[in-house]
Structure formats: C-alpha cells, structure tokens
Amino acid sequence: MTPPDETQRRKADHLRICLDEDVQFDQTTNGLERYRFTHSCLPELDYGEIDLSTTFLGKKLGAPLLISSMTGGTEAARQINYRLAEVAQRYGFAMGVGSQRVAVEQAQTAATFAVRSVAPDVLLFANLGAVQLNYRYGVEECLKVIDMLEADALILHLNPLQECVQTRGDTNFRGLLAKIARLCQQLPVPVIAKEVGNGISSAMAQQLIEAGVGAIDVAGAGGTSWARVESERAEDARQRRLGETFANWGLPTAECVTAIRSLSATIPLIASGGLRNGLEVAKVLALGADLAGLAWPFLQAAHESVPALQELAEVLLAEVATVLFCTGHATLAALKHSAALQPLHR
Ligand SMILES: Cc1cc2nc3c(=O)[nH]c(=O)nc-3n(C[C@H](O)[C@H](O)[C@H](O)COP(=O)(O)O)c2cc1C
C-alpha cells in the first residue's frame, strides 16, 4: 500500500506538473483533424434559437460539456475544485473530481472534494482508480466517496500505463472486471468506466458494458499524456525513460468514439482526451458521443480565476453553437450522427 502522505504528495505533483510542464501528446493526435463539417451557406435558422441543452444519466444539463476529473486533497486543489464547481453550476455542465483515494486515507481532506454545496444541481461524478479494488478497496470505500459528494455516479478510472510508469505504481490489474461487475450490482448510482488518456477499445467497451457499467468515458489519446506526467515525477532514469517511450501511446479519442458507438447505439458515451475547443466538441458529438469532457483547458483557466473559467465556458458554447448554425442544425439531437461530418480522404 502507498503511504497516505505519498498519495497527497502525488496529487500536488500532478497539479504542478500539468500547470507548469509541457505534458501533452506531441505525435499522436485526438484524430478529429481527420473529419470536416460540410458548411451550410443557408442554414434557415435563427442563431438565437439554437438549443445546447441535453440530458445525461437522467439529469438535465445546460450543455453537453463535462469538466473532467482532476483534483482534490490539497488546499490548492480545493480552490480549483470550488472554482470549477461554481462554473459548472452556472452553465449547467457536468463535473468530476479527482481520485478521492486521498480522502479515504486522510479523512480531513474530504472537504477539498465536497463541492455539492456550491453545485447543488450539477451532475457530479465521484472518482476512484479501479485498481484500488485489488488493494483492499471495496463497496464501503466506494459508498464513502459517493456520499462525500452526494455524487450522481462513480467514475472508476482505468490507468494501467500510468501505474506502470509511476514510481511504486499499483500494477495488479488481475480480476478487476469481475469486481467492477459486482460493484455495478451493489452501488446505488451508475458506475462510469473511464481511461485517463490512453483510450478504451471497442473490445474492452464490450466487456465493460457486459459487466454492467452505466456509461463509458473513452479518455482517449491526443491531450494530456499521463506517461509524460509520471515521467516528470520519476525518481530514477529508468522510470523517466519508460514514461517518455510511452508518451504517445494510446487510442485516439475519435477512434474510440466511432468504434464504441458502432458497437452500442445506446451506451451513454463520454468523449474526452485532447479536446481543446468547441469545434472538436461538436465533432465528437456528431460522431455519437453524448457528452464531451475537457480536463487540461479547465485546469489552466481554474488556476487563473473564475472569470477566466467563465470566458472559457462562453467561448466553448459559442463554438459549439456556431457549428450547429453553420451546418443547419437547431439541436444537438439533429447534430448527432449528422451527415454534415465527413471523414477527409487524404
Ligand atoms: C491535473 C490532472 C489530474 C487528473 N487526475 C485524474 C484523476 O484523479 N482521475 C481521473 O479519472 N482522471 C484524472 N485526470 C485525467 C483527466 O480526467 C483526463 O482523462 C485526461 O487528462 C485527458 O483529458 P485532457 O486531454 O482534456 O486533459 C487528471 C487530469 C489532470 C490534468
């Protein structure tokens, strides 16, 4: 077991490294550059009537946007979580918090995650690493982190590459699928299976759906590279090299979304990993995702201020609305699977 202090230190390192260092994929892309919307020169729409509202896991959202799971456990993380939650509440975005393992190990840090007071209406996701189910975590710990947030769902993140590169990572992934399946039966809220930036294939998605997960977040390649983040914090040259070798490893977000959507027309699907503007958000929605998640861009803005976050929210919404307008779609439902998005043949 990792000592509690180390869990907290690791969360602080992750924030610092993601804010200060260049830890994005630099060769693998999110794959969305391979698609283009067909422009409509006569949309026959009034821009002011475009509706971005949607529903996910039974809850109404102002827009199909998710502030992806990032942080908690330290004072700096608390400030970031509260800023994110304030903006999620204002715009009707969904929000995840970072892994709550530190709060299970050190109860006094629970308040750094507990944003429900400022986000009473937000679709809120608790978070734990699935691998912890092999390190003495079970239904009790899951219920604890759900209660901490009054969460609407529990994200179990799947991060085998990150654990390989992390010094003293938790690398026993044996038997996890059966444990996830059992939790899906036992918990009062849906379980969301999520990667952290290396993607989920359709074969893995099939198994997770059969296990009973309520949603999938592909968290594909093309954005923040966790191999690179862990390489930055490596304690020796071997771990550092390992992280750099695998810095571009993974399935691009666009590929995950198309593959999983053709496998299942109905599984609630979140696209994330390397989404950096509203045009990319609109592309993943047109490919069949129900929600689009961004982590790194929200982190940068949250580090700055609440007004910076509001500016980011406004520009993302304007970009998505502009795609709808310039493709002649009044609603997200019309955009979904729209023939207006075409693969480029190069
Ligand atoms: C600072 C930071 C901390 C993160 N911590 C977690 C975490 O605790 N749990 C998790 O599921 N994902 C975590 N992630 C991964 C993100 O949720 C997301 O899947 C990944 O960064 C890819 O999205 P992006 O390219 O928009 O950053 C973290 C991301 C960042 C930037």
The ligand as an SDF file (V2000), in Angstrom:
LIG
                    3D

 31 33  0  0  0  0  0  0  0  0999 V2000
   -4.1670   17.6370  -13.1030 C   0  0  0  0  0  0  0  0  0  0  0  0
   -4.9330   16.4520  -13.5890 C   0  0  0  0  0  0  0  0  0  0  0  0
   -5.2640   15.4420  -12.6850 C   0  0  0  0  0  0  0  0  0  0  0  0
   -6.0120   14.3300  -13.1110 C   0  0  0  0  0  0  0  0  0  0  0  0
   -6.4040   13.3970  -12.1740 N   0  0  0  0  0  0  0  0  0  0  0  0
   -7.3050   12.4330  -12.5490 C   0  0  0  0  0  0  0  0  0  0  0  0
   -7.9010   11.5810  -11.5760 C   0  0  0  0  0  0  0  0  0  0  0  0
   -7.6170   11.6700  -10.3750 O   0  0  0  0  0  0  0  0  0  0  0  0
   -8.8120   10.6550  -12.0010 N   0  0  0  0  0  0  0  0  0  0  0  0
   -9.1470   10.5180  -13.3290 C   0  0  0  0  0  0  0  0  0  0  0  0
  -10.0240    9.7050  -13.6620 O   0  0  0  0  0  0  0  0  0  0  0  0
   -8.5620   11.2980  -14.2590 N   0  0  0  0  0  0  0  0  0  0  0  0
   -7.6790   12.2450  -13.9090 C   0  0  0  0  0  0  0  0  0  0  0  0
   -7.1280   13.0750  -14.8610 N   0  0  0  0  0  0  0  0  0  0  0  0
   -7.3330   12.7510  -16.2780 C   0  0  0  0  0  0  0  0  0  0  0  0
   -8.4080   13.5770  -16.9300 C   0  0  0  0  0  0  0  0  0  0  0  0
   -9.6730   13.3750  -16.3330 O   0  0  0  0  0  0  0  0  0  0  0  0
   -8.4910   13.2780  -18.4410 C   0  0  0  0  0  0  0  0  0  0  0  0
   -8.9740   11.9650  -18.6460 O   0  0  0  0  0  0  0  0  0  0  0  0
   -7.1670   13.4160  -19.1770 C   0  0  0  0  0  0  0  0  0  0  0  0
   -6.4080   14.4860  -18.6420 O   0  0  0  0  0  0  0  0  0  0  0  0
   -7.3730   13.6800  -20.6720 C   0  0  0  0  0  0  0  0  0  0  0  0
   -8.0960   14.8730  -20.8860 O   0  0  0  0  0  0  0  0  0  0  0  0
   -7.4050   16.2360  -21.3840 P   0  0  0  0  0  0  0  0  0  0  0  0
   -6.5910   15.8790  -22.6070 O   0  0  0  0  0  0  0  0  0  0  0  0
   -8.5570   17.1680  -21.6800 O   0  0  0  0  0  0  0  0  0  0  0  0
   -6.5340   16.7350  -20.2760 O   0  0  0  0  0  0  0  0  0  0  0  0
   -6.3900   14.2040  -14.4760 C   0  0  0  0  0  0  0  0  0  0  0  0
   -6.0400   15.2160  -15.3840 C   0  0  0  0  0  0  0  0  0  0  0  0
   -5.3280   16.3360  -14.9550 C   0  0  0  0  0  0  0  0  0  0  0  0
   -4.9780   17.3950  -15.9710 C   0  0  0  0  0  0  0  0  0  0  0  0
  1  2  1  0
  2  3  1  0
  2 30  2  0
  3  4  2  0
  4  5  1  0
  4 28  1  0
  5  6  2  0
  6  7  1  0
  6 13  1  0
  7  8  2  0
  7  9  1  0
  9 10  1  0
 10 11  2  0
 10 12  1  0
 12 13  2  0
 13 14  1  0
 14 15  1  0
 14 28  1  0
 15 16  1  0
 16 17  1  0
 16 18  1  0
 18 19  1  0
 18 20  1  0
 20 21  1  0
 20 22  1  0
 22 23  1  0
 23 24  1  0
 24 25  2  0
 24 26  1  0
 24 27  1  0
 28 29  2  0
 29 30  1  0
 30 31  1  0
M  END
$$$$
